[in-house]
Amino acid sequence: MPFARMKPETLQEMGVVGAGGGGFPTHVKAASRAEYLLANGAECEPLLHKDFEIMCHHAAEICAGMATMRDMVGAQHAKFGIKEKNKEAVAAITPEAAKRSIEMVSLGDFYPSGDEYELVYLATGRLIPAGGLPLHVDCVVNNVETLYNVHLAEKGKPVTRKFVSITGAVKKPQSFWAPVGTTFRELIAHAGGAITPDFGMFVSGIMMGTLSFDLDDVVTKTLTGLIVLPKDHYLITRKSAPLEAMNRIGKSACDQCSYCTEFCPRYLLGYDVQPHKVMRTLGFTLSGKENWSQWGELCCACGLCTLYACPEDLFPKEACDQARQTLRDAGRKYVQSHPVRVHPMKEFRRVPLSMLRKRLKVEEWESHAPYRSDSPNPKQVRIRLKQHAGKPSTAIVKEGQRVKAGETVGRMGEKELGASVHSSIAGTVKYITDQSVVIEA
């Protein structure tokens, strides 16, 4: 089947969604029209290396998927964003990109180079409107693993595996394919087990991921990896603090130094994000709080203010999260009145990954996560019905039913935003809930 003839609906049926963490259904992007198609291979989260490994080992499939998406959206230009320091990945991607007239875009080793707004600006010179999408400036952006899955979808293969990176306090940090629905317990065992009895897991990143202690949680199509750290680590202590405690210390200790704002990547790109002003919401109620909340509306939740910029270890990012909720509850939406204009100090305030790792106290846990070809072999998988932005899919199987690997077990209703989900193993449907389908091998 020629690339250009694949329909967007095929991507929905094959379950292709944003594999970099967002989970936005790819068929929606494929149905749009854009001048630029951009591949996001930046991978700027500290200690995660799955995009690097998948680019090294699956360059041809990724670039083939990118050519498919380019044809589907009718893009005149295709650009591949990749960090210059990742020389092995650059060497693997470059010849495959050249075969398909895809231009390489070198990125620096800073955080967050993988932010869509940042990538669009670096690759095209265009600034997305405040609160807007890449499509508003004629761009479509896809993570590299998403493009790999686009290539598989064209061959009629649904998303049943996830490429993950397991690093930190494990015996053998590594990257590998894991069946969707595999438990975190089995992922860590596949990496040789944890080297400390008491640990926490940062799911899909330290900066923008979540802290979890649930080893029975499972792999989804948006999981990028696990970072295992000892339970007494500085970051786990910080992330475990109750929200009330974060607010209390912020209310009493914030001296409005504005470092959080001055280092904010979105502020430096020209957007009205001012976390130091949002911190004032902690001392206001009712309408006063709503007024200060507007400065958090355009926050991208990168976490740089909380985990790097603040000299007093306060929580501006969490204050911005609450500010957005305050605005939603009040039925208000902040609209930036002035044009987006890059700050003159932007290039001089980038945060190198090396400095960020040092600030996070994770330098000792930084290591390669080499590709391992074998995968976990779970006896049971829990397939979540919602692994994407939008609504959950609806289970279309019954308890006791035999299913094949790759068989559809959940499908979206007509005109609903989402994507189908599939069994990652052959087996029998053990039980079904409103959240998942459990299958035994």
HELIX and SHEET records of a PDB file:
HELIX    1   1 PHE A    3  ARG A    5  5                                   3    
HELIX    2   2 PRO A    8  GLU A   13  1                                   6    
HELIX    3   3 THR A   26  ALA A   30  1                                   5    
HELIX    4   4 LYS A   50  HIS A   57  1                                   8    
HELIX    5   5 ALA A   59  VAL A   73  1                                  15    
HELIX    6   6 LYS A   87  LYS A   99  1                                  13    
HELIX    7   7 GLU A  116  THR A  124  1                                   9    
HELIX    8   8 PRO A  134  VAL A  137  5                                   4    
HELIX    9   9 VAL A  144  GLU A  154  1                                  11    
HELIX   10  10 PHE A  184  HIS A  190  1                                   7    
HELIX   11  11 TYR A  234  LYS A  239  1                                   6    
HELIX   12  12 LEU A  243  ALA A  253  1                                  11    
HELIX   13  13 TYR A  259  GLU A  262  1                                   4    
HELIX   14  14 PRO A  265  LEU A  269  1                                   5    
HELIX   15  15 PRO A  275  VAL A  278  1                                   4    
HELIX   16  16 MET A  279  GLY A  283  5                                   5    
HELIX   17  17 LEU A  286  SER A  293  1                                   8    
HELIX   18  18 GLN A  294  GLY A  296  5                                   3    
HELIX   19  19 LEU A  304  LEU A  304  1                                   1    
HELIX   20  20 CYS A  305  ALA A  309  3                                   5    
HELIX   21  21 PRO A  316  ASP A  329  1                                  14    
HELIX   22  22 LYS A  346  PHE A  348  5                                   3    
HELIX   23  23 LEU A  353  LEU A  360  1                                   8    
HELIX   24  24 GLU A  363  TRP A  365  5                                   3    
SHEET    1   A 4 GLU A 103  LEU A 107  0                                        
SHEET    2   A 4 HIS A  77  LYS A  83  1                                        
SHEET    3   A 4 TYR A  36  GLY A  41  1                                        
SHEET    4   A 4 CYS A 139  ASN A 143  1                                        
SHEET    1   B 2 PHE A 110  TYR A 111  0                                        
SHEET    2   B 2 VAL A 351  PRO A 352 -1                                        
SHEET    1   C 5 GLN A 174  PRO A 179  0                                        
SHEET    2   C 5 ARG A 161  GLY A 168 -1                                        
SHEET    3   C 5 GLY A 225  PRO A 230  1                                        
SHEET    4   C 5 PHE A 199  VAL A 203 -1                                        
SHEET    5   C 5 THR A 210  SER A 212 -1                                        
SHEET    1   D 4 GLN A 380  ARG A 384  0                                        
SHEET    2   D 4 SER A 436  GLU A 440 -1                                        
SHEET    3   D 4 GLY A 427  ILE A 432 -1                                        
SHEET    4   D 4 ARG A 402  VAL A 403 -1                                        
SHEET    1   E 3 THR A 394  ALA A 395  0                                        
SHEET    2   E 3 THR A 408  ARG A 411 -1                                        
SHEET    3   E 3 VAL A 421  HIS A 422 -1                                        
END                                                                             
